[in-house]
Amino acid sequence: MSGDIDGATLDVLLRVAGLAPPEECRAGIMANLALLARHGAHLREIDDPMADPAELIAP
């Protein structure tokens, strides 16, 4: 994964986390996740939709 989160991945991440932010927040969430990736967080691909959301971002 390049570090950038696409819309489909964000949908799965939010669903697994039990979150439903307003549509206007999506771009900001995606930008923040990309920023985390650029600064060293390792964003792993979601291979198990029941995985713990906290495990999707490793320090």
JOVENJO-V241751 format. One record per pair of residues at least 24 apart in sequence whose C-alpha atoms are under 8 Angstrom apart, sorted by the first residue. I is the first residue (numbers start at 1). J is the second residue. Records with the same first field share a line. If there is no record, write none. Layout:
I=J / J
//
This chain:
1=43 / 44 / 45
3=33 / 34 / 37 / 38 / 42 / 43
4=30 / 33 / 34 / 37
5=30 / 33 / 34
6=30
9=46
12=49
13=46 / 53
16=49 / 50 / 51 / 52 / 53
17=52 / 53
//
